[in-house]
Amino acid sequence: MRSLPLLLAGAVLAGCATPPASTTAQAPAAPVALETILQKPIYRMSPVEAGRYVAWQHAAEPDLRKRIAAIGRKNIGQPYILNLLGEFPFEVHDNLPLFSLDHSDCVVFAEHTYAMALSRSWEEFFWMLQRIRYKDGVIGVATRNHYTELDWNVSNRWLLTDISAELAGANGPGYDMRVDRARFLRTRHNTVRDIPVETSRQAFVPKDAVAGIAAQLREGDFVNVISTRDGEHWASHVGLVVLGPDGERHFLHSSEPQVREETFASYIARAAEREAKNAREGKNGQRLAGFKFLRLNDNIVVPPMAPQPRPGS
């Protein structure tokens, strides 16, 4: 007769093993037809549907620049939420997730669009998203590309090249930046890192000169909106260049209340209206100074992820 401990051990071991599939188990739901998926905007797709759309788009449009425009436009109308993503559950400094399909802010919209355009599946998209979003693809709040000019643009040189100085010309304007990442991480994310202060000189195209250089922009290029207040300049917003039906350069971006496509002239005019309203109300709001432009590279070689280090105590 078997002893009770032996019987209990057998029960535990049996509980750890995968049981045979039940012959009465409910069959999985039939996949949604591709035609139905293609009728949806991306922000109304499930991850499974988005993965199928990414695969279809990659096969249907071999031109990366056109694929970026098509995927970006597939999200026109996507609702806007600022500060949307974080590192949860990999890190718990907040409860914000690593991706979002249903909402975006300006950076999330650009990152998701580039990542989808470079991918053939959901799994590759998620990998590519982290490669774009973090320095060397290493997930963590301290390795996230927080500062547009000195983090995002630099970390993604494999994807884009800053052509702002070239477009602005020898006498084009510039601004000095000073970035204290250690202070930012400590005050915004309760994260302590020993990172030295960095300074940099940045070139940009003034808003009044954009019409004159617009014809040099290409579909899929990256846009940094440069704002100023009290003598300081910074990239306050980002988006993508797409071509309109007549070849006119349009600005595709996520801003309150949703993703939209408009001409650069329209964006500049709306900024002027906002600034005039702030002046009437006595507010010291930010003002539009101009734009930085980053050229989508012709021969993109996606670098590998760096090893994900074991988290410290």
C-alpha positions in Angstrom: 0.0 0.0 0.0 1.4 3.4 -0.9 2.1 5.8 1.9 0.2 9.0 2.3 3.3 11.3 1.6 4.1 9.4 -1.6 0.5 9.8 -2.7 0.6 13.6 -1.9 3.9 13.9 -3.8 2.3 12.2 -6.8 -0.6 14.6 -6.7 1.8 17.6 -6.6 3.8 16.3 -9.5 0.7 15.7 -11.5 -0.5 19.2 -10.8 2.8 20.6 -12.3 2.4 18.7 -15.6 0.3 19.9 -18.5 -2.8 17.7 -18.7 -4.1 16.3 -21.9 -6.3 18.6 -23.9 -10.0 18.1 -23.1 -12.0 16.8 -26.0 -14.8 19.1 -24.8 -12.7 22.3 -24.7 -14.2 25.2 -26.5 -12.7 25.8 -30.0 -10.8 29.1 -30.4 -12.7 31.9 -32.1 -12.2 32.2 -35.9 -9.7 34.8 -36.9 -11.1 38.1 -38.1 -11.0 38.4 -41.9 -8.1 40.6 -43.2 -10.6 42.7 -45.1 -12.3 43.6 -41.9 -9.0 44.5 -40.2 -8.0 46.8 -43.1 -11.2 48.8 -42.6 -10.2 49.7 -39.0 -7.8 52.4 -37.9 -4.9 51.0 -35.9 -6.1 52.5 -32.7 -9.2 50.2 -32.9 -7.2 47.1 -33.6 -6.2 44.4 -31.1 -2.5 43.4 -30.9 -3.3 40.3 -33.0 -5.1 42.4 -35.6 -2.3 45.0 -35.6 0.3 42.2 -36.1 -1.6 41.0 -39.2 -1.9 44.6 -40.5 1.8 45.1 -40.1 2.6 41.9 -42.0 0.1 42.9 -44.8 1.4 46.4 -45.0 5.0 45.3 -45.3 4.1 42.9 -48.2 1.8 45.4 -49.9 4.2 48.4 -49.8 7.9 47.8 -50.4 8.8 51.5 -50.2 9.7 52.3 -46.5 8.9 56.0 -46.9 5.4 55.3 -48.3 4.9 52.6 -45.7 5.6 55.1 -42.9 3.1 57.5 -44.4 0.4 54.8 -44.8 0.8 53.5 -41.3 0.8 57.0 -39.8 -2.3 58.0 -41.7 -4.0 54.7 -40.5 -3.9 56.3 -37.1 -5.5 59.7 -38.0 -8.1 60.4 -35.3 -6.3 58.4 -32.6 -7.0 60.1 -29.2 -4.2 62.1 -27.6 -3.0 61.5 -24.1 0.2 63.2 -22.8 2.9 61.1 -20.9 1.3 57.8 -22.0 4.0 55.1 -21.7 6.4 53.8 -19.0 8.2 50.7 -18.1 5.5 48.8 -16.2 5.7 45.9 -15.3 9.5 45.8 -16.0 9.9 48.7 -13.6 7.3 49.9 -11.0 8.2 53.6 -10.7 4.8 54.1 -12.3 2.0 51.9 -13.8 2.4 53.1 -17.4 2.9 50.3 -20.0 5.5 49.7 -22.7 3.1 50.2 -25.6 -0.3 51.6 -26.5 -2.5 51.1 -29.6 -5.6 53.1 -28.5 -4.0 56.4 -27.6 -0.8 58.3 -28.4 1.2 61.4 -27.6 3.5 63.0 -30.2 6.6 60.8 -29.3 4.5 57.6 -28.9 2.9 58.2 -32.3 6.2 58.6 -34.1 7.9 55.7 -32.4 5.0 53.3 -33.1 4.8 54.4 -36.7 8.5 53.9 -37.4 8.5 50.6 -35.5 5.5 49.2 -37.4 6.9 50.3 -40.8 10.2 48.5 -40.0 8.5 45.3 -38.9 6.8 42.2 -40.4 5.0 40.9 -37.3 3.7 42.0 -33.9 6.7 40.4 -32.2 9.1 42.3 -34.4 7.2 45.5 -33.9 7.4 45.2 -30.1 11.1 44.5 -30.3 11.7 47.4 -32.7 9.7 49.8 -30.5 12.0 49.1 -27.6 15.0 49.4 -29.9 13.8 52.9 -30.9 12.6 54.0 -27.5 15.6 53.1 -25.3 19.4 53.6 -25.6 20.7 50.4 -27.2 17.3 48.9 -26.7 17.9 48.4 -22.9 14.6 48.9 -21.2 14.6 51.1 -18.1 13.6 54.6 -17.1 17.2 55.7 -17.0 17.9 54.4 -20.5 14.7 55.8 -22.1 15.3 58.6 -24.7 13.8 61.4 -22.6 15.4 64.4 -24.2 14.5 64.7 -27.9 17.7 66.5 -29.2 20.3 64.8 -27.0 18.7 61.4 -26.4 16.1 60.4 -29.0 17.9 61.9 -32.1 21.3 60.7 -31.0 20.3 57.2 -30.0 18.4 56.7 -33.4 21.2 57.9 -35.7 21.0 54.5 -37.3 17.5 55.5 -38.5 17.6 59.2 -39.0 20.3 61.9 -39.7 19.9 65.5 -38.5 20.0 67.8 -41.6 18.8 71.0 -39.8 22.1 72.8 -40.1 22.3 72.0 -43.9 18.8 73.2 -44.5 19.2 76.4 -42.4 22.4 77.4 -44.1 25.7 78.8 -42.9 24.0 81.7 -41.1 21.2 79.7 -39.7 20.2 80.1 -36.1 21.0 77.8 -33.2 20.5 77.4 -29.5 22.5 76.0 -26.5 21.1 73.1 -24.4 22.1 72.0 -20.9 20.7 68.7 -19.8 20.9 67.4 -16.2 19.6 63.8 -16.5 20.4 62.9 -13.0 18.2 65.7 -11.6 15.4 64.9 -14.0 15.4 61.2 -13.1 15.5 62.0 -9.4 12.7 64.6 -9.4 10.4 63.1 -12.0 10.9 59.4 -11.5 12.4 58.9 -8.0 15.4 57.2 -9.7 18.9 57.9 -8.6 21.7 57.7 -11.3 25.1 59.3 -11.5 25.0 60.9 -15.0 27.1 64.0 -15.8 25.5 67.2 -17.1 25.7 67.5 -20.9 25.7 70.6 -23.0 25.2 70.9 -26.8 24.6 73.4 -29.6 21.6 72.7 -31.8 20.8 74.1 -35.3 17.2 74.7 -36.5 15.3 76.2 -39.3 13.3 79.3 -38.3 9.6 79.1 -38.9 9.7 81.9 -41.5 12.2 79.9 -43.6 10.2 76.6 -43.7 8.3 77.4 -46.9 11.6 78.0 -48.7 13.1 74.6 -47.8 10.0 72.4 -47.7 10.6 71.0 -51.2 13.8 69.4 -49.8 11.9 67.4 -47.2 11.1 63.8 -47.9 8.3 61.5 -46.8 9.1 59.7 -43.6 11.5 62.5 -42.3 11.3 63.3 -38.6 10.2 66.7 -37.4 11.2 68.4 -34.1 9.1 71.5 -33.3 11.4 74.0 -31.6 9.7 76.3 -29.0 11.2 79.2 -27.0 10.4 80.9 -23.7 12.5 83.3 -21.6 15.4 82.8 -23.9 15.5 79.0 -23.8 14.8 76.7 -26.7 13.8 73.1 -26.8 12.0 70.5 -28.9 8.5 70.7 -27.5 6.7 68.4 -30.1 7.5 65.9 -32.8 5.9 64.4 -35.9 6.5 63.1 -39.4 6.7 64.6 -42.9 4.2 63.1 -45.5 3.4 64.2 -49.0 0.0 65.6 -49.9 -1.9 64.7 -53.1 -0.1 67.6 -54.9 3.3 66.8 -53.5 3.0 69.5 -50.8 4.8 68.7 -47.6 2.4 67.9 -44.8 3.0 67.6 -41.0 1.5 64.3 -39.6 1.5 64.4 -35.8 -0.3 63.6 -32.5 -1.5 66.6 -30.6 -4.6 67.6 -28.6 -7.2 66.2 -29.3 -6.1 63.6 -31.8 -3.7 62.6 -34.6 -4.0 65.0 -37.5 -2.4 65.8 -40.9 -2.0 69.5 -41.9 0.3 71.8 -43.9 3.3 73.4 -42.1 1.6 76.7 -42.9 -1.5 75.6 -41.1 0.5 74.5 -38.0 2.5 77.8 -37.9 -0.8 79.8 -38.2 -2.4 77.9 -35.4 0.7 78.5 -33.2 0.5 82.2 -34.0 -3.2 82.3 -32.9 -2.3 80.5 -29.7 0.5 83.0 -29.0 -1.8 86.0 -29.7 -4.4 84.6 -27.3 -1.7 84.1 -24.6 -0.6 87.7 -25.1 -4.1 89.0 -24.7 -4.5 87.1 -21.5 -1.1 88.2 -20.1 0.3 84.6 -20.2 4.0 84.0 -20.7 3.5 80.9 -22.9 5.9 79.2 -25.2 6.3 80.5 -28.7 7.1 78.7 -31.9 10.7 79.4 -33.1 11.1 76.9 -35.9 11.8 73.2 -36.7 14.6 70.7 -36.7 14.4 68.1 -39.5 15.9 64.6 -39.5 16.3 62.7 -42.8 15.2 59.1 -42.8 18.3 57.1 -43.8 18.4 55.4 -47.2 20.2 52.3 -46.1 19.0 51.4 -42.6 20.8 48.7 -40.7 19.0 48.1 -37.4 21.6 47.6 -34.7 21.2 44.7 -32.3 19.9 45.1 -28.8 22.5 45.5 -26.0 22.2 42.8 -23.4 19.6 43.6 -20.8 21.5 43.8 -17.5 20.3 42.1 -14.4 18.6 44.8 -12.2 20.4 45.9 -9.1 19.0 45.8 -5.6 
